[in-house]
Amino acid sequence: MINRSAKYYLIAMARMIIPGVLFCAVTACNNDPEKIRALTIRNNMQEDRASDVTFIYSKEGKIKMRVSSKEFVRNEGAKPSYIDMNNHLKAEFFDDSGKVANVLTADSCRYYESEGNVLVWSNVQIKSTKGQQLNTEELVWNQSIQKFFTEKEVKITTPTEILYGIGMEANSDFSWYQITKPKGTVQVKKGEMPN
């Protein structure tokens, strides 16, 4: 048995230790409101989200492009910062008279804001009012040289032929394009065959 003085000593010790342990536990779980607010603000600033978004780009009072998508995500904190447009991307390009010249559709798109470059992928299709159509799985727009590129397989349909190949580059309105590695047969007019 514990003598009476030892019992009082243990109770006194427990009274001092238990509050000390509880104080340490409470202070260890303390959340600084300023740190939480800073973390929340930083995360919110990095990524903006929206759905069913449409952008209209105009120059000198004329509409040049209208882009819409079901999902919009802007990440300013990424290096480099970007905008993702996913789920049914549609971009309409207008000519100088205000009529739609080309329509691009795809599943996903990433726009790098600082460079002005665009990566479009998955079920990429461009249709022109002149009856041309491009199909590929990935397409890159380089803003500095104003050209489209891809290293993936391409199919170009015109009113007179269907062209296949791997890799392509084209100007902004697709009035000029070049397939890097053409494949299949191509129709040529009599007298246009190289010697």
C-alpha positions in Angstrom: 0.0 0.0 0.0 0.9 3.6 -0.7 1.3 5.7 2.4 -0.8 8.7 2.8 1.9 11.3 2.1 3.0 9.5 -1.1 -0.7 9.4 -2.2 -1.0 13.2 -1.7 2.3 13.7 -3.5 1.1 11.6 -6.6 -2.2 13.5 -6.7 -0.4 16.9 -6.5 2.0 15.8 -9.3 -1.0 14.6 -11.5 -2.7 18.0 -11.0 0.5 19.7 -12.3 1.3 17.3 -15.2 -2.2 16.9 -16.7 -2.8 20.6 -17.2 0.7 21.0 -18.6 0.1 18.1 -21.1 -3.3 19.6 -22.1 -1.7 23.0 -22.5 0.9 21.6 -24.8 -1.6 19.6 -26.8 -3.9 22.6 -27.3 -1.0 24.9 -28.3 0.4 22.3 -30.7 -3.0 22.2 -32.5 -3.4 25.9 -32.7 -4.0 27.3 -36.3 -2.8 30.7 -37.0 -5.7 32.5 -38.7 -3.2 34.7 -40.7 -1.4 31.7 -42.1 -4.6 30.0 -43.0 -5.9 33.2 -44.8 -2.6 33.6 -46.7 -2.6 30.0 -47.8 -6.3 30.2 -48.9 -5.7 33.5 -50.8 -2.6 32.1 -52.6 -4.5 29.0 -53.7 -7.5 31.0 -54.9 -5.2 33.4 -56.8 -3.5 30.6 -58.6 -6.6 29.0 -60.1 -9.8 30.4 -61.3 -12.6 28.1 -62.5 -15.8 28.7 -64.5 -18.1 26.7 -66.7 -19.9 27.5 -70.0 -17.5 30.4 -70.9 -17.4 32.4 -74.2 -14.6 34.8 -75.1 -14.8 37.3 -78.0 -11.6 38.8 -79.3 -11.9 41.9 -81.5 -9.4 44.2 -83.2 -10.2 47.7 -84.3 -13.9 47.1 -83.7 -14.1 43.9 -85.7 -14.6 40.4 -84.3 -11.6 38.2 -85.0 -12.4 35.2 -82.9 -15.1 33.7 -80.6 -14.1 30.9 -78.3 -16.3 28.8 -76.0 -15.9 25.8 -73.8 -17.8 24.0 -71.1 -14.9 24.2 -68.6 -12.5 27.0 -68.0 -9.5 26.9 -65.6 -6.9 29.7 -65.3 -3.7 29.1 -63.3 -1.7 32.2 -62.7 0.7 30.5 -60.3 2.0 28.0 -62.8 5.3 28.7 -64.6 4.4 29.7 -67.2 0.8 30.7 -66.4 -1.9 29.1 -68.6 -5.6 28.8 -69.3 -7.2 25.4 -69.9 -10.5 25.2 -71.9 -11.9 21.7 -71.8 -15.0 19.8 -72.8 -16.3 20.9 -76.2 -14.0 23.6 -77.2 -15.2 25.6 -80.2 -13.2 28.5 -81.8 -14.7 30.5 -84.7 -12.3 32.7 -86.7 -13.8 35.6 -88.6 -12.6 37.2 -91.9 -12.4 41.0 -92.5 -16.0 41.2 -93.6 -17.2 39.7 -90.2 -18.1 36.3 -91.6 -16.9 33.0 -90.1 -14.0 31.7 -92.1 -12.8 28.7 -90.1 -14.2 26.7 -87.1 -11.9 24.7 -84.8 -13.3 22.1 -82.4 -11.5 19.9 -80.0 -11.8 18.3 -76.6 -9.1 20.3 -74.8 -7.0 23.4 -75.2 -4.2 25.1 -73.2 -3.3 28.7 -73.8 0.0 30.1 -72.5 -0.8 33.7 -71.8 2.7 35.1 -71.7 3.8 33.7 -75.1 0.4 33.7 -76.8 1.0 30.0 -77.8 -1.9 27.5 -77.9 -1.9 23.7 -77.6 -5.1 21.9 -78.8 -5.5 18.2 -78.5 -7.9 15.3 -78.7 -10.4 15.1 -81.7 -9.0 18.3 -83.3 -11.0 19.4 -86.3 -10.8 22.6 -88.4 -13.4 23.3 -91.1 -13.2 26.2 -93.5 -16.0 27.8 -95.5 -14.0 26.9 -98.6 -14.8 23.2 -98.0 -11.5 22.2 -96.5 -11.2 20.2 -93.3 -8.2 19.2 -91.1 -8.4 16.3 -88.6 -5.6 15.5 -86.2 -5.0 14.7 -82.5 -2.8 17.6 -81.6 -2.2 21.1 -83.0 0.1 23.9 -81.8 -0.3 27.6 -82.6 2.9 29.6 -82.4 2.1 33.3 -81.9 5.5 34.7 -82.7 5.6 33.2 -86.3 1.8 33.1 -86.8 1.8 29.4 -87.8 0.1 26.1 -86.8 2.2 22.9 -86.3 1.7 19.3 -85.5 3.9 16.2 -85.4 0.9 13.9 -85.3 -1.0 12.2 -88.1 -3.2 14.5 -90.2 -6.0 14.1 -92.6 -6.8 17.1 -94.9 -10.0 16.9 -96.9 -10.6 19.3 -99.8 -13.4 19.5 -102.4 -11.2 17.4 -104.8 -9.0 15.1 -102.6 -8.1 13.6 -99.3 -4.5 14.0 -98.1 -2.9 11.9 -95.3 0.5 12.3 -93.6 2.5 12.8 -90.4 3.3 16.3 -89.4 2.1 19.6 -90.8 2.5 23.3 -90.7 0.0 25.9 -91.9 -0.5 29.7 -91.9 -3.2 31.3 -89.7 -6.1 31.0 -92.1 -5.1 27.6 -93.6 -4.9 29.1 -97.1 -1.4 27.5 -97.2 -0.3 24.2 -95.6 2.4 21.7 -96.0 2.3 18.0 -94.8 5.8 17.1 -93.5 5.6 13.4 -94.4 2.8 12.8 -96.9 1.5 9.3 -97.4 -1.0 7.7 -99.8 -1.8 8.8 -103.4 -2.2 12.3 -104.5 -4.0 13.5 -107.7 -2.1 15.8 -109.9 -3.1 17.5 -113.2 -1.6 16.5 -116.4 1.7 18.3 -117.0 2.2 19.0 -113.3 4.3 15.9 -112.6 7.9 16.6 -111.8 10.5 14.9 -114.1 
